[in-house]
Amino acid sequence: MGPKDIGALRGADEQLNHQIADTFATVAESDLAWTEKIWASLASTDGSLQVDFGLGKYHNRGIIDGFAGVSRGHQQWTVRGSRELRDSPELTGVGPIEYEVVESLKQVRYRLAPNDVQPISFDLVLSGVTPPFFEDRNLVRNRRTGRVDVNVIRYHQGGWVSGTVTVDGVTHEVREQDWYGFRDHSWGVRQSVGVPAPDLIKRTSSGSKRTASTPEAHRGGMKWTPAFLRRPDGTFYEMAVFIAEGAWGYTSAYINEADGRQERIRDAEVHIAYDTRTRFVCGGELHLITEAGAKRVIEVEVLGESGFFLRPAGYGAWGGHIHGSWQGPLHLDGEYIADCWADERLPELGQLRDTPIRVREGDAVGYGIMESLIGGVWPELGLTAESDHQVSYA
């Protein structure tokens, strides 16, 4: 115990890393949407098997939740967990879902212990081929109220993966060069944390000149694509593109070298083909224009049909639950979906999925993850009918 104006003492307070006049039991902002989030997507280079992992720490809500899952073709297994922080405030895990920093900024470990929720488990280590790189700050201010709805910084890192994955009693050895992955770590005030307050101003599309009858109505899209590439001489570099049109209006794009140099992309064009039924990415190109005016073309090839759907992982409401919401001292659940591509499943799962991709720029070849949303009618892309599982960008 101590003075009431000082937070509780934690083990982290033994280190010389304080940046505010308080303990690590306190963050600088009291906003209930303050979030620190871990994400990873790890896949075989042939796209036949994929693992996704995430943790979200909601400091001012006293909650940590997370997910761990496997995608194999159209199948998906997901395990979710939520617990109160006060029971183990410095433990980076929830039940069987565990995260560990093996070597700072170089190597991290993701573990799903054998559990009673789903017949999956894994123990995987991601080793970076480049250092982590920051993306531009994601800052979004509410146009009607002036409140900062989003103020998040994020770094990401790609590399090779090793370890084991077990699905339905069968254990798969995971070897570097045969498996790769990406991770990110973000913190700040985040959107869609917990149930929205019922007495806030409702968001509407009034005042817009577009209507539902016009072809361009609700047109918008999002692409988040980190990828690393290896040159013939063995050196690595990475491409990181985040384009969010519509309400967010956010773009961050860089070419990042293994020695830490970054070159900003001042313009990025998406030339991607989509499955007309699902709106999933089929492949294509990203055309990037550097600040120096050079044009760089990144070819994108989708690997297999795996692709981890993020809505069951808490990216959007799922089963009446929204991430950051209290579910008791400890709660575990999950499900198995035999065919995520089935017509009856697509409306609830949505488009947002981690799609494993192979990338190429000239004689440099590598791997990445693409997250994609595309809303509205795009006749030039063959998307001539509104999809019942798309996202509105009104």
C-alpha positions in Angstrom: 0.0 0.0 0.0 1.0 3.6 -0.4 -0.2 7.1 -1.2 -3.5 7.2 -3.0 -2.2 9.4 -5.8 0.4 6.8 -6.9 -0.4 3.6 -8.8 0.3 0.1 -7.5 3.9 -1.1 -7.6 4.7 -3.7 -10.4 7.7 -5.8 -11.2 8.2 -3.6 -14.3 8.9 -0.7 -11.9 12.3 -2.2 -11.0 13.6 -1.3 -14.5 14.8 2.2 -15.5 12.1 2.8 -18.1 9.6 5.2 -16.5 8.3 8.0 -18.6 5.6 9.5 -16.4 5.6 10.3 -12.7 3.7 7.2 -11.8 4.1 3.4 -11.8 3.5 0.9 -14.6 0.1 0.3 -13.1 -1.0 3.6 -14.7 -1.1 4.9 -18.3 -1.0 8.5 -19.2 -4.6 8.7 -20.5 -7.8 7.7 -18.6 -9.7 7.0 -21.9 -11.4 3.6 -21.6 -10.4 2.9 -25.3 -6.7 2.9 -24.4 -5.4 -0.4 -25.8 -2.1 -2.1 -26.2 -2.3 -4.8 -28.9 -0.2 -7.7 -30.1 -1.0 -9.4 -33.5 0.8 -12.1 -35.5 0.0 -14.1 -38.7 2.3 -17.0 -39.5 1.9 -19.2 -42.6 3.5 -22.0 -44.6 5.0 -20.7 -47.8 2.6 -22.9 -49.8 -0.4 -21.4 -48.0 -1.7 -24.8 -46.9 -1.7 -23.9 -43.1 -1.7 -20.7 -41.2 -1.7 -19.6 -37.5 -3.0 -16.3 -36.2 -2.5 -14.9 -32.7 -3.4 -11.7 -30.8 -3.6 -10.1 -27.4 -5.3 -6.9 -26.3 -4.5 -5.2 -23.0 -7.2 -2.6 -22.0 -5.4 -1.0 -19.1 -8.2 1.3 -18.0 -10.8 -1.4 -18.2 -8.7 -3.9 -16.2 -9.0 -6.5 -18.9 -6.8 -8.5 -21.2 -8.2 -10.7 -24.0 -6.7 -12.7 -26.8 -7.1 -15.3 -29.5 -5.2 -18.0 -31.2 -6.3 -19.9 -34.2 -5.5 -22.0 -37.2 -6.7 -21.7 -40.8 -6.4 -24.7 -43.2 -8.0 -24.1 -46.6 -11.6 -23.1 -45.9 -11.5 -24.4 -42.3 -10.9 -22.3 -39.2 -10.4 -23.1 -35.6 -10.4 -20.3 -33.1 -9.7 -20.1 -29.3 -10.6 -16.9 -27.4 -9.8 -15.9 -23.9 -10.5 -13.0 -21.6 -9.5 -12.3 -18.0 -9.2 -9.6 -15.4 -5.8 -7.9 -15.3 -5.7 -7.6 -11.5 -5.2 -11.4 -11.0 -1.8 -11.4 -13.0 -1.2 -7.8 -14.1 2.2 -8.5 -15.8 1.4 -11.9 -17.3 1.2 -11.6 -21.2 -1.3 -14.3 -21.7 -4.9 -15.6 -21.1 -5.3 -19.2 -20.1 -3.6 -21.3 -22.8 -2.8 -18.3 -25.0 0.8 -17.0 -24.2 3.1 -14.4 -25.6 6.8 -14.1 -24.9 9.6 -11.8 -26.0 12.6 -14.1 -26.6 15.1 -11.4 -27.7 14.0 -7.8 -27.8 13.1 -6.5 -31.3 14.4 -9.7 -32.9 12.5 -12.8 -31.7 9.1 -13.5 -30.2 7.2 -16.6 -29.2 3.6 -17.5 -29.6 2.0 -20.4 -27.8 -1.4 -22.0 -27.6 -1.2 -24.8 -25.1 -3.3 -27.9 -25.5 -6.8 -26.9 -24.3 -10.4 -28.1 -24.0 -11.8 -25.5 -26.4 -10.5 -26.7 -29.7 -8.2 -29.5 -30.9 -5.4 -27.2 -31.8 -2.2 -26.1 -30.2 1.1 -24.5 -31.3 4.5 -23.3 -30.1 6.1 -21.0 -32.7 9.0 -18.5 -32.7 9.2 -15.7 -35.2 12.8 -14.5 -36.0 12.9 -11.1 -37.8 14.9 -10.7 -41.1 14.8 -6.9 -40.7 14.4 -4.7 -37.6 10.9 -3.6 -36.7 9.7 -0.5 -38.4 7.1 2.1 -37.3 4.2 3.0 -39.6 2.9 6.6 -39.5 0.8 7.5 -36.5 -2.9 6.7 -37.1 -4.7 9.8 -35.9 -8.5 10.2 -36.5 -10.6 13.0 -35.1 -14.4 12.8 -35.0 -15.7 15.3 -37.4 -18.9 16.0 -35.4 -17.5 16.1 -31.8 -13.8 16.9 -32.3 -12.8 14.0 -30.1 -9.8 12.0 -31.0 -11.3 8.6 -31.9 -8.0 7.0 -32.9 -4.5 7.8 -31.8 -2.4 4.7 -32.3 1.3 4.1 -33.1 2.3 0.7 -34.5 5.5 -1.1 -35.5 5.7 -4.4 -37.4 8.3 -7.0 -38.3 8.5 -9.9 -40.7 10.7 -13.0 -40.6 11.0 -16.8 -40.6 9.1 -19.1 -38.2 10.0 -22.3 -36.5 8.3 -24.7 -34.0 5.3 -27.0 -34.1 1.6 -26.8 -34.9 -0.9 -29.5 -33.9 -4.3 -29.8 -35.5 -6.7 -32.6 -34.7 -4.0 -34.8 -33.2 -1.6 -34.3 -36.1 1.6 -32.4 -35.3 3.3 -30.4 -38.1 7.0 -29.5 -37.8 7.5 -25.8 -38.7 10.9 -25.0 -40.2 12.5 -21.7 -41.2 12.3 -21.0 -44.9 9.2 -23.2 -45.1 7.2 -20.9 -42.8 7.2 -17.1 -42.5 5.2 -14.5 -40.6 4.5 -11.0 -39.6 3.9 -9.4 -36.2 2.8 -6.0 -35.0 2.6 -4.2 -31.7 0.4 -1.1 -31.3 -0.7 1.1 -28.5 -2.9 4.2 -27.9 -6.6 5.1 -28.1 -8.3 2.6 -30.5 -11.7 2.5 -32.2 -14.5 0.0 -31.3 -13.3 -1.0 -27.8 -16.2 -2.2 -25.7 -19.9 -1.6 -26.3 -20.6 2.0 -27.6 -22.2 4.4 -25.1 -25.9 4.5 -25.9 -26.3 8.3 -25.5 -23.6 9.4 -28.1 -24.4 11.2 -31.3 -25.3 8.6 -33.9 -23.1 8.5 -37.0 -25.1 9.1 -40.2 -24.2 9.6 -43.8 -26.5 12.7 -44.1 -25.0 15.5 -46.1 -23.3 13.1 -48.5 -24.0 13.7 -52.2 -23.8 10.0 -52.9 -26.9 7.8 -52.7 -27.4 4.1 -52.6 -28.5 4.2 -56.2 -25.3 5.6 -57.6 -22.5 3.2 -58.8 -19.9 4.9 -56.6 -22.1 4.8 -53.4 -20.2 3.5 -50.4 -17.1 2.9 -52.5 -14.0 2.6 -50.4 -11.4 0.2 -49.4 -8.5 -0.8 -47.1 -5.3 -2.5 -47.8 -2.7 -3.3 -45.1 0.2 -5.2 -46.6 3.6 -5.8 -45.0 5.9 -8.0 -47.0 9.6 -8.8 -46.9 11.7 -9.6 -50.0 15.1 -11.2 -50.5 17.4 -10.1 -53.2 19.6 -12.6 -55.1 22.6 -11.4 -53.0 20.7 -12.6 -49.8 19.9 -9.2 -48.4 16.4 -8.4 -47.2 14.1 -5.4 -47.5 10.5 -4.9 -46.8 7.5 -3.1 -48.2 4.8 -1.8 -45.9 1.6 -0.3 -47.3 -1.5 0.8 -45.4 -4.2 2.5 -47.4 -7.6 3.2 -45.7 -10.1 5.2 -47.8 -13.5 6.5 -46.6 -14.0 7.4 -42.9 -10.3 6.8 -41.9 -8.6 8.6 -44.8 -5.2 7.2 -43.7 -2.2 6.2 -45.7 1.2 5.0 -44.6 3.6 3.5 -47.1 7.4 2.8 -46.9 10.2 0.8 -48.4 12.3 -0.3 -45.4 15.9 -1.6 -45.7 17.5 -4.1 -43.3 20.0 -1.4 -42.2 17.2 0.8 -40.8 16.8 3.2 -43.8 13.3 4.1 -44.8 12.0 5.5 -48.0 8.6 7.1 -48.0 6.1 6.2 -50.7 4.3 9.3 -51.8 1.7 7.6 -53.9 0.3 4.0 -54.0 -2.1 2.5 -56.5 -3.9 -0.8 -55.9 -4.3 -3.0 -59.0 -5.8 -6.0 -57.5 -8.4 -8.5 -58.8 -11.1 -9.9 -56.5 -13.3 -12.9 -56.4 -16.7 -11.5 -57.4 -18.7 -13.7 -54.9 -16.5 -13.3 -51.8 -14.5 -10.1 -52.7 -11.4 -11.9 -51.5 -8.1 -10.9 -53.1 -7.1 -13.0 -56.1 -3.7 -11.3 -56.9 -2.4 -8.4 -58.8 0.0 -5.5 -58.4 0.8 -2.6 -56.1 2.3 0.4 -57.9 4.4 2.5 -55.6 5.9 6.0 -56.3 8.7 7.0 -54.1 9.4 10.5 -52.9 12.2 10.6 -55.4 9.7 9.8 -58.2 10.8 6.2 -58.9 8.1 3.8 -59.7 8.2 0.4 -58.1 5.8 -2.5 -59.0 5.2 -5.2 -56.5 3.5 -8.4 -57.9 1.1 -10.1 -55.5 0.3 -13.8 -55.7 -2.2 -15.4 -53.2 -0.9 -18.5 -51.5 -3.5 -21.3 -51.4 -7.0 -20.7 -50.0 -6.1 -20.3 -46.3 -6.7 -16.9 -44.8 -7.5 -16.3 -41.2 -10.8 -14.5 -40.7 -10.4 -11.8 -38.0 -14.0 -11.2 -36.9 -14.0 -14.4 -34.7 -10.8 -13.0 -33.2 -12.5 -9.8 -32.0 -11.9 -7.5 -34.9 -15.6 -6.5 -34.9 -18.5 -7.9 -33.0 -18.7 -11.7 -32.8 -21.4 -13.6 -31.0 -22.6 -10.5 -29.3 -19.1 -9.8 -27.9 -16.8 -6.9 -28.6 -13.1 -6.9 -27.6 -12.3 -5.1 -24.4 -15.6 -6.1 -22.8 -15.6 -7.8 -19.4 -16.5 -11.5 -19.4 -15.7 -12.4 -15.9 -12.4 -13.3 -14.0 -11.5 -15.8 -16.7 -13.4 -16.9 -19.8 -12.5 -19.2 -22.6 -14.5 -20.1 -25.7 -14.1 -20.7 -29.4 -15.4 -22.6 -32.4 -14.6 -24.6 -35.5 -16.0 -23.5 -38.8 -15.9 -26.2 -41.5 -16.3 -23.9 -44.5 -15.7 -20.2 -44.0 -16.5 -19.6 -47.7 -20.0 -20.9 -47.5 -22.7 -18.5 -48.5 -24.4 -18.7 -45.1 -21.1 -18.0 -43.3 -19.8 -15.0 -45.4 -22.2 -12.4 -44.0 -21.1 -13.0 -40.4 -17.4 -13.5 -41.1 -17.0 -10.5 -43.4 -14.1 -9.7 -45.7 -11.4 -9.0 -43.2 -8.9 -11.9 -43.2 -5.1 -12.3 -43.1 -4.3 -13.6 -46.6 -0.9 -15.1 -47.1 0.8 -13.8 -50.3 4.0 -14.2 -52.2 5.5 -11.0 -53.6 8.0 -10.2 -56.3 9.8 -7.0 -57.4 12.1 -7.7 -60.3 14.5 -10.5 -59.2 13.6 -10.0 -55.4 11.1 -12.5 -54.1 9.4 -12.8 -50.7 6.3 -13.2 -48.6 3.7 -11.1 -46.9 0.2 -10.8 -45.4 -2.6 -8.8 -47.0 -5.7 -7.5 -45.2 -8.3 -6.2 -47.6 -11.7 -4.6 -47.5 -13.5 -3.3 -50.6 -17.0 -1.8 -50.3 -19.5 -0.5 -52.9 -20.0 -1.2 -56.6 -16.9 -1.4 -58.9 -18.0 -2.4 -62.4 -14.4 -2.1 -63.7 -13.4 -4.9 -61.2 -16.4 -7.1 -61.9 -18.0 -6.1 -58.5 -21.4 -5.1 -59.9 -23.6 -6.0 -57.0 -23.6 -4.9 -53.4 -22.2 -7.6 -51.2 -24.0 -8.5 -48.0 -20.7 -9.1 -46.3 -18.9 -5.9 -47.3 -18.1 -2.9 -45.2 -19.9 0.4 -45.7 -17.8 3.5 -46.3 -20.6 6.0 -46.2 
